């Protein structure tokens, strides 16, 4: 590896690792959002096992063509915020904005370019209610797409790593999310999202970290 490559890895090491208190602070900030009384916004919190040391990372997965569910995994917590009516979509975007603002110094881990592209849409949608200064950080988020290639599926990623395929009620057919939303079958969407988040963390740990950290 070149000296430049080693330097980039070294700087990434310094930036990723953090004290447990920093992760706890971000989790407390997101927990506060679950206590906000916003009509039309629902949430779920799930405890999961954590097998990584404290790092500045948050796994993000958006469900729906225009997101109807925001799922994040950070440390040992999964938070899901969702709507049941399209008319409440802007309120969900505000929640996503708050999450990103709370965790703006963390790396945002995604398994597709969709989330990163949606942040650009989010910026323009929120211009009516926020100043450009408030939204500026959205242009500088640290996004890591852990897909090996465009259109790689999570199952394919797990298979290549010789990892167990996690059960998914939608059998990885994400196009069904919008149909299930119209049918008010949000439980299946939420279960699918949990599987996506947990699968993404396995790939983040066993592909990205092994390739990029010293």
N, C-alpha and C positions, 0 to 999 in steps of 0.2 A: 504494500500500500504506500502511496506517495506521502510525503510530509504533510501536504495540504489535507489529504484524506484523514490522516491521524489527528491533525489539529481540529478538523470539523467534528470528529468523533469525541475528542476530549472536551470540546466546548459543549457538545450535546450532553455529555455526562454531567458536567457542572450545572447545566440548566435544568435537567430532568429531575435530579435527586433533590429532596427537600426534607425538612423536619416533619414529623407526624403532626405537629401543631398546625402547620400550614394547610395540610389536607383537611384536618378537623375544622379549621376556620371556613374553608370553602363549603364543606358539608353543612355546617351550621347556617351559612348564608342561604343555601338552597332549601334547607328545612324551613326557614322563615317564609319562603315562598309558598310552602304547602299550607301555611297558616293564614295566608291572605284570602279574604273572602271575595272572590271574583266570580260573579254569576256566569255559569256556563263552562267554567273550568273545573275539571276533576283531576284527582291525582292518586297515585298509588306509590307506596314505598316498600321495597323488598330488601331484606338482608341476604347477602351472598358471601361465599367464602372469599378470602383475599389471600393470595399467595405471592404477592409482590411487595417489596419494600416500598416505603413512601416515595411517591414520584409525582411530579406535576403533570398529570395526565387525566383526561376525562374522555371516556368513550361516548360518542354521540350517535344516535340513530333516529332518523325522522321517518315516520310512517305516513304514507299517503302522497298522492301527486302534489297537492298543496297540503302540507303537513296537518294531520288531524291528531297526531300523537308525537310528543317529544320524549324520547327515552335517553337517559344518561346513566352511565355506570362510573362511579368514582369510589375508589378504595373498596369498601365492603357494602356499598349501598347502591341500589338501583332506584332512581326516581323516574316516574312517568307522569306527564301532564298531558291531558287530552280533552277533546271536545266531543259532544254528541250531535251538535248542530253546526252547519257550515257558517251560519251567521256569527258565530263566536270565534271565527278564525283569527281576527285581528287581536283579540285578547290572548290567544295562544301565542301569537307572534311577540306580544309584549312580554309574556313569560319567558320565551326563548331569549329575547333580548336581555332580560334581567339575569338569566342563567349565564349567558356569555359574558356579561359585564362582571359578574361575581368571579368567574373563573378565567378572566381575560389573560392572566399570566400563565395559565396552564396550557399544555399541548392538547389540542382537540383531535382525538383519534377517530377516524371514520373508515368505513370499508367501501367507499365509492366516492367519486367526485361530486355526487349530488349535493351533499350537505354543504361543501365549500362553495358551490355555485349558488345554493339557496341563500347564503349569507349576503350575496350581492343583491338578490331580490328583496331580502329582509331590510336592507339599508334603505332602499327606495320606498318600500311600503311604510316605513316608520318616519319618513321625512315630514309627513303631515303632523305628527305629534311630538317630534323631537328635533332639537337643533342639530346642525351638521357636526358641531363640536361634540355633542353627546354620542353621536353615531360613529365618530371617526375611528374608534378602536376596532370596529367591525372590519375595517380594511386591513388591519394588522394582526389578525388572529393567527396563531401558530397552528396550522392544520397539517396533520399527517394522514395521508391516505395509504392504508396498508394493503390495498389490493395489489396483487402481483402483476396483474395485467387488466386491461379494461374488460368488463363483463365477467371477470372471474367471480364465481359464486363462493359464498361462505363454506359450503360443503366441500367444494373443490379445494379451497384453501386448507381446510382441516385435513382432508384426505392426503394432500401432498405432505403435510407435516406428520402423517401417521397418527393423527389425533382422533378421538372418538367423535362421531357425528352426533350432535345433540338433537333430541326430538323437537320437531317443530309442527304445530297444528296446521300450518299453511303449507307444509312441505316445501318451504322456500319460495313459494309462488307469491311474490310481493304484490303482483297486479291484483290479487284478491282483496287487498286491504281496502281499497275504495268501495268495492262491492259490499264487503262486510260492514263498512261504515254506514252505507245506505240501509243495510238490513239491521242496524243497531246491535251488531254482534261484536262489541268492542272487547269482550273478554278474550276472544281468539286473537284479535290484533295485539292486545297487551301481552299475551303469552308468546306470540311470535316475536315481539320486540325484545322480550327478556332473552329468548334464545339467540337472537341476533347480537345483542350486547355481550352475552357470555361467550359466544363463538368468536366475536371480534377480539375480546380480551385474550383468548387463547392464542390467536394468530399474532396479536401485538406482542405477546410475551415470547412465543416460540419462533417467530419469524423476525419481526422488526428489531426487538431488543437484542437478539443473538447476533444479528447482522451488523448492528450499528453501535452497540455499546462495547466498550473495552472490558 
